[in-house]
Amino acid sequence: MYYTLKAVAAIGIAVILSGPVTGQGVVMQRNLSLAMAKTIAEGTIAECKSKGFNTAAAVVDRAGQVMVILRDEQATAQTAEMSRRKAYTARMFRTTTLEFQKRTAEGPNAAQRDVADILALGGGVPIQAGNETIGGVGSSGSSQEMDDACAKAGIAKVADLLK
């Protein structure tokens, strides 16, 4: 019994002397709502439609998981998957996929294109709330530059809510 008490006391002293454990507690973060994700996707498709393109749009959350995928009834089948991968790429690398495409064209960053689900084509834009990247939107079905502009137009629909 004496040795048990001594061991418990030694452990207690070691815990006290080791200091506070960092990283414990509640983590607060901003997240996209489904309503906001739908508004972004609808705004993205509407912008491209107004320019004469039949596209798909995808919105992913801060973890890169799909929240919304919409495809215009005239858009081809692969546009939904391409928009998802563009949104994922924009979220994971916290940059537009046009910029990602340039940065990874050659050199040491080129291998980033080999990561699963990454797509180095324009049309993906990160969704920022202040300095936090809380998601990504991808557009596919027009030119890379137009897809980029459409994705940005989708985000612009909720810009006031992202401040």
C-alpha positions, 0 to 999 in steps of 0.5 A, a space after each residue: 500500500 505504501 508503494 502504491 501511495 508513493 507511486 500515485 504521489 510521484 505521478 501527481 507531482 510529475 503531472 503538476 511539474 510538466 505544466 499545462 497541456 497546450 492544444 486542449 479546449 474548444 476550437 471555434 471555426 466558421 463554416 459554410 451553411 447549406 443555404 450559402 453553398 447553394 447560393 454560391 453554386 446557383 450564382 456560379 451557374 447563372 453567371 455562366 448561363 448569362 454568357 451562353 455556357 451550360 456548366 456545372 458548379 460544386 461547392 465544398 466545405 472547409 474539409 473539402 467535402 461536397 456540399 452542393 453539386 449542380 449541373 445545368 440540364 444542357 451541361 455534359 456529364 463530366 462537368 460535375 466531376 470536374 467542378 468538384 475537383 476544381 473546388 477541392 483543389 481551390 480549397 486544399 491549396 487556398 488559391 484559385 486553380 488558375 494560380 495553382 496551374 501556373 505555380 505547378 506547371 513545372 519545378 518542385 511544385 509540379 508533383 502537387 498535381 499528382 495528389 488524388 482529386 487535384 485538378 489544375 484547370 482554371 475554374 476553382 476559387 477558394 471561399 474566404 471568410 476573413 483570413 480563413 478558407 472555409 470552402 471552395 467553389 468550382 465551375 466547369 463547362 466553359 473556358 478556364 478563364 470564364 469558369 474562374 469568373 463564374 466561380 468568383 461571381 457565385 462567391 460575390 452573391 454572398 460576399 456581405 456574409 463572408 466579412 
